[in-house]
Amino acid sequence: MIVVTGATGSIGRALIERLDGEGEEVLAVLRRPADLGCEYVLGDFDRPETVGEALSAGDRLFLNTSPWPGFVRGHRAVIDLAREAGVAQVVSVSVRGAAPGAPLAGGMHGEVDDHLRASGVPWSILRPVGFMQNLLTDVRDGRIYGSYGQGRVGYIDTRDIADVAAALLTRPVGPDGTYVLTGPDAPTQDEIAAAVSGALGREVRYVDLPVPEMAAHLAGQGIPEPFARDLARLMADTGDGRWSTTTSTVEDVTGHRPRSLAAFLADHAATWPA
Ligand SMILES: NC(=O)c1ccc[n+]([C@@H]2O[C@H](COP(=O)([O-])OP(=O)(O)OC[C@H]3O[C@@H](n4cnc5c(N)ncnc54)[C@H](OP(=O)(O)O)[C@@H]3O)[C@@H](O)[C@H]2O)c1
């Protein structure tokens, strides 16, 4: 059985579709009932035992949620329960550059990754860069705001992360490993805005803001103050090019090239949020 957490998320939905298509036996773990076309049980990482109850010896586990204050505690507990249940493999979603003490999600992921590596359960850690799917909410009123300057980022389509996870979860369990996942190119925000403009047929501009102004902009959208400041700072740091190199990992694992920004935009233009 392949047990999928974060099943209603961007990666999770694509993963379930892919596994269903391959005729795999899938069990989704959901916080509330949803029709994903597969069997599901209810479970919440804030009550890790409810996720643990879904696990049996020999299962393969896709481990993913989104960061919240209880993230490290919840994920560590579920990893421990996976070991106790005799789970055969954990494929976990992290982020490129994750390390304990790093700001925002990078620090939380770093702590969870360390715990997983030391757990004794066979593991694969996926470390993607920023998601193309973020654009679906980042483009507002014809603008994309950020503090990246001219920094390049190798944005990835979450469907490619799902494809990598599906490959790792369906082949015989291999050696433990960390996979840095990127798209095929690393555009600047100006180049992204131009590509979005072309795909949507209306002008979208990138507006680069100094960190304090970007923090205020994010706070104005309801993001709590300290988090907004860290997020703006992270954007500016990313502008130094740390996420600009691309890797061949998606193609190495799946046999296909990662989806381009142009392909992502073409697939989403017709249903783009108003
Ligand atoms: N966005 C980026 O650019 C980016 C870049 C690199 C790495 N990442 C990492 O990617 C991951 C997010 O993946 P995604 O985009 O597929 O997720 P997503 O679309 O944000 O969805 C999150 C999923 O996790 C579930 N979830 C959240 N908290 C939970 C809890 N306490 N217990 C059980 N389920 C819970 C949600 O369920 P509900 O439906 O119940 O809410 C949902 O299914 C995060 O670890 C993030 O740090 C993101």
Ligand as a Chemical Component Dictionary entry (heavy atoms), coordinates in Angstrom:
data_LIG
# 
_chem_comp.id                   LIG 
_chem_comp.type                 NON-POLYMER 
_chem_comp.pdbx_formal_charge   0 
_chem_comp.three_letter_code    LIG 
# 
loop_
_chem_comp_atom.comp_id 
_chem_comp_atom.atom_id 
_chem_comp_atom.alt_atom_id 
_chem_comp_atom.type_symbol 
_chem_comp_atom.charge 
_chem_comp_atom.model_Cartn_x 
_chem_comp_atom.model_Cartn_y 
_chem_comp_atom.model_Cartn_z 
_chem_comp_atom.pdbx_ordinal 
LIG N1  N1  N 0  5.478  26.600 -2.190 1  
LIG C1  C1  C 0  6.757  26.518 -2.494 2  
LIG O1  O1  O 0  7.276  27.293 -3.329 3  
LIG C2  C2  C 0  7.608  25.448 -1.867 4  
LIG C3  C3  C 0  8.957  25.332 -2.259 5  
LIG C4  C4  C 0  9.724  24.291 -1.719 6  
LIG C5  C5  C 0  9.161  23.411 -0.792 7  
LIG N2  N2  N 1  7.846  23.579 -0.419 8  
LIG C6  C6  C 0  7.292  22.622 0.543  9  
LIG O2  O2  O 0  6.234  21.885 -0.097 10 
LIG C7  C7  C 0  5.319  21.443 0.897  11 
LIG C8  C8  C 0  3.911  21.806 0.504  12 
LIG O3  O3  O 0  3.491  20.985 -0.574 13 
LIG P1  P1  P 0  2.155  21.291 -1.378 14 
LIG O4  O4  O 0  2.287  22.618 -2.079 15 
LIG O5  O5  O -1 1.787  20.093 -2.140 16 
LIG O6  O6  O 0  1.137  21.477 -0.186 17 
LIG P2  P2  P 0  -0.195 22.360 -0.137 18 
LIG O7  O7  O 0  -0.804 22.474 -1.482 19 
LIG O8  O8  O 0  0.142  23.608 0.636  20 
LIG O9  O9  O 0  -1.130 21.438 0.765  21 
LIG C9  C9  C 0  -0.764 21.058 2.060  22 
LIG C10 C10 C 0  -1.329 19.691 2.350  23 
LIG O10 O10 O 0  -0.944 19.304 3.672  24 
LIG C11 C11 C 0  -2.133 19.010 4.421  25 
LIG N3  N3  N 0  -1.907 19.390 5.815  26 
LIG C12 C12 C 0  -1.512 20.591 6.290  27 
LIG N4  N4  N 0  -1.397 20.548 7.625  28 
LIG C13 C13 C 0  -1.758 19.286 7.996  29 
LIG C14 C14 C 0  -1.876 18.617 9.241  30 
LIG N5  N5  N 0  -1.620 19.239 10.405 31 
LIG N6  N6  N 0  -2.260 17.324 9.256  32 
LIG C15 C15 C 0  -2.568 16.671 8.095  33 
LIG N7  N7  N 0  -2.467 17.250 6.878  34 
LIG C16 C16 C 0  -2.079 18.544 6.845  35 
LIG C17 C17 C 0  -3.232 19.841 3.773  36 
LIG O11 O11 O 0  -4.482 19.274 4.100  37 
LIG P3  P3  P 0  -5.843 20.145 4.206  38 
LIG O12 O12 O 0  -6.546 19.981 2.879  39 
LIG O13 O13 O 0  -6.570 19.493 5.306  40 
LIG O14 O14 O 0  -5.458 21.563 4.496  41 
LIG C18 C18 C 0  -2.860 19.652 2.307  42 
LIG O15 O15 O 0  -3.264 18.394 1.842  43 
LIG C19 C19 C 0  5.742  22.116 2.208  44 
LIG O16 O16 O 0  6.506  21.231 2.980  45 
LIG C20 C20 C 0  6.614  23.282 1.736  46 
LIG O17 O17 O 0  7.543  23.709 2.699  47 
LIG C21 C21 C 0  7.064  24.565 -0.927 48 
# 
loop_
_chem_comp_bond.comp_id 
_chem_comp_bond.atom_id_1 
_chem_comp_bond.atom_id_2 
_chem_comp_bond.value_order 
_chem_comp_bond.pdbx_ordinal 
LIG N1  C1  SING 1  
LIG C1  O1  DOUB 2  
LIG C1  C2  SING 3  
LIG C2  C3  SING 4  
LIG C2  C21 DOUB 5  
LIG C3  C4  DOUB 6  
LIG C4  C5  SING 7  
LIG C5  N2  DOUB 8  
LIG N2  C6  SING 9  
LIG N2  C21 SING 10 
LIG C6  O2  SING 11 
LIG C6  C20 SING 12 
LIG O2  C7  SING 13 
LIG C7  C8  SING 14 
LIG C7  C19 SING 15 
LIG C8  O3  SING 16 
LIG O3  P1  SING 17 
LIG P1  O4  DOUB 18 
LIG P1  O5  SING 19 
LIG P1  O6  SING 20 
LIG O6  P2  SING 21 
LIG P2  O7  DOUB 22 
LIG P2  O8  SING 23 
LIG P2  O9  SING 24 
LIG O9  C9  SING 25 
LIG C9  C10 SING 26 
LIG C10 O10 SING 27 
LIG C10 C18 SING 28 
LIG O10 C11 SING 29 
LIG C11 N3  SING 30 
LIG C11 C17 SING 31 
LIG N3  C12 SING 32 
LIG N3  C16 SING 33 
LIG C12 N4  DOUB 34 
LIG N4  C13 SING 35 
LIG C13 C14 SING 36 
LIG C13 C16 DOUB 37 
LIG C14 N5  SING 38 
LIG C14 N6  DOUB 39 
LIG N6  C15 SING 40 
LIG C15 N7  DOUB 41 
LIG N7  C16 SING 42 
LIG C17 O11 SING 43 
LIG C17 C18 SING 44 
LIG O11 P3  SING 45 
LIG P3  O12 DOUB 46 
LIG P3  O13 SING 47 
LIG P3  O14 SING 48 
LIG C18 O15 SING 49 
LIG C19 O16 SING 50 
LIG C19 C20 SING 51 
LIG C20 O17 SING 52 
# 
